[in-house]
Amino acid sequence: ECNQRGLTYSAALKATLRLVAYDINEEKQTKQVLSAKEQEVYMSDIPLMTPRGTFVVNGIERVCVNQMHRSPGVFFDHDKGKTHASGKLLFSCRVIPYRGSWLDFEYDTKDILNFRIDRKRKLPVTTLLMALGYNRDDILSLFYENIRYDLTSEDEWKTKFTPENFRNYKLKNDLINAETKKVIIKKDTKILYPMALKLKKEGLNSYLVKTPDLFGKYLANDIINEKTGEVIAESGDEISNDLITKLTDLKTKTIYLLDIDGVNRGPFLRNTLTIDKNLNQDEASMDIYRVLRPGEPPTIETAKNLFGNLFFNHTRYDLSETGRVKMNARMDLDCDPKLTVLRKEDIVTIVKHMLDLKDGKGEVDDIDHLGNRRLRSVGELVENQFRIGLIRMERAIKEKMASVEIDSVMPQDLINAKPIAACLKEFFGTSPLSQFMDQTNPLAEITHKRRVSALGPGGLNRERAGFEVRDVHPTHYGRICPIETPEGPNIGLINSLATYSRINKYG
C-alpha cells in the first residue's frame, strides 16, 4: 500500500518517560523526591523492514548495504622498516574502540616506548602507567622479574640458576657451581636451552658471578643507608664502579637486580622510565591533560577527571562486545564480554605485549585479515544514527529544562522528537549505504541485498584506499566472493557475500 501511495512503511516509537524533580538539601547533602510524572511520549517514526529485506521510503524500495570496517579491539603492527633509514622495525599498537578515543603505543628510533591519545603529541608510556596509579617501583616490578644476588666473597656474588636465561648464551666467564665451587663449563662455550635444562636437573641451583659482570645491569629497588636514611641509589639505576664501592662501604650483603640481559629481555621500559620526568600520579595526569587540552591551565582535579573519563567511562568510551571478545582472544585475558571499557590490566598487558614484540616474541597482526574486520548491518547503522539523534535531543531537553517551571511541565512538553526523525530520514534518504533497490530481476535483488561495502561514513574513501585493502585475501575463502566486484575505482571495495556465508552476532 505504501508503494502505491508514496509513503514510508514505518512504525511509531513511543517511550514511557518519567520526569522526577528532586529537592536537594544543601546542608545535609540529601535528595528528596518532590514529584514524579510518567507519560508516554511519541519519539519518532522508524522505517520497518519488509519481509523481503527492503525498506519502503516515500514509496520507493531501498536497500541498506552492509558496511565492512575494522573490528574494534587491539592491533599490533610494525612499519616494515620504512620510517627509519636502517630498516629497523618500529612496532606499534592501536586500541580501536567502537566509539571513544584511540590509544596508540609506538616505539621511536631510540627504542623508547611512547603512547598517544587521539593522534596527539606523544608521551612516554610510563606517564600513562603512573596516571593509572602505579609508582616507579611498581612499574619496574610489573614488567621485570627481580633476581637476587648474595655476596659470598670479596668480589663474587651467588645467584640462582634459571635455564630460561641461557638460551643461545655464550659464556663470558667460567660457569661455577656456587655450592661446590667447581667449574662446570669453561668460558666462551655456547650454551643451548636443552643443555641448561640438563644442568638444572643435575643439581646446579646457583652459580657465581664476578662483580665486573654486574656492571650495566639495573637495580630493582632503592638502596638506602639505614643509619642516615639517605637514598644512595634509586630503582632502575645502572650499576657502576662507584655504586659497588658505596655498597661495600655499607656492607650490603644482598642486592636485587632486574632480569635485563639485552638478549631475552631488553631494557626498553627502564630506559623509558629514566627519561620520564613525572614522579607520581598527579604529575602524570597533568602531563596528559596538557597534551589533550593545550593552553588550559590544569588543576589536579580536572586532570584526573579527564583521564578517568577517557577510557573508563561507559558514556564516553565503548569497546563493544565484539571489541572485548577480540581483545580477550588476542591477549589471553579472561574478562567478562559485557565489560566494554578498558581496565588497568588491559593496558599493562598491552605494554607487556609490546615489550615481548621488541624482544622477538609474538606476532604482529595483518589488518586485511577478515578476523580483524567486521560487518555493520542495517540495524547497527540505524542504531548509530538513532544515537546521534538522541544526543542532539538530550541537548535540547537540557536547554528547555533550564528555562521552564519544573512543577507544571509534563515530559511531553520537554521532548522534541524532530532531531531523531531528521537523523533517520537523513540516513535513509541520503546515506551512501542506503541505495535504490536493483529491480531488474530477482537475482539482481538478491545480490544487492548481500552486498558488502567498505565505503560510506566511518569506512574508507575511494581516493585513500590503497592496494592492499582491495586485494583478495586468503581468508576470503568461502566467505566473500573473489570474483564479483565492480571494475573501476570501486574494485575490491564493494564485494559480495559467498553463497553459504552467514554473519554471526559479532558481525
Secondary structure, DSSP 8 states (H G I E B T S, - for coil): -HHHHT---EEEEEEEEEEEEEEEETTTTEEEEEEEEEEEEEEEEEE-B-TTS-EEETTEEEEE-EEEEE-SEEEEEE-TT-SSTT----EEEEEE-SBS--EEEEE-TT--EEEEETT---EEHHHHHHHTT--HHHHHHHHS-EEEEEEEETTEEEEE--GGGGTTEE-SS-EEBTTT--EEE-TT-EE-HHHHHHHHHTT--EEEEEGGGGTT-BBSS-EE-TTT--EEE-TT-B--HHHHHHHHHHT--EEEEE---SSSS-SHHHHHHHH----SHHHHHHHHHHHHSTTS---HHHHHHHHHHHHH-TTT-B-HHHHHHHHHHHHT----TT--S--HHHHHHHHHHHHHHHTT-S----TTSGGGEEEE-HHHHHHHHHHHHHHHHHHHHHHHHHHS-TTT--HHHH---HHHHHHHHHHHHH-TTEEE---SSHHHHHHHHTEEES-STTS--TTT--HHHHS--GGGTTTB-SS---SSTTTTTEEEB-TT----TT-
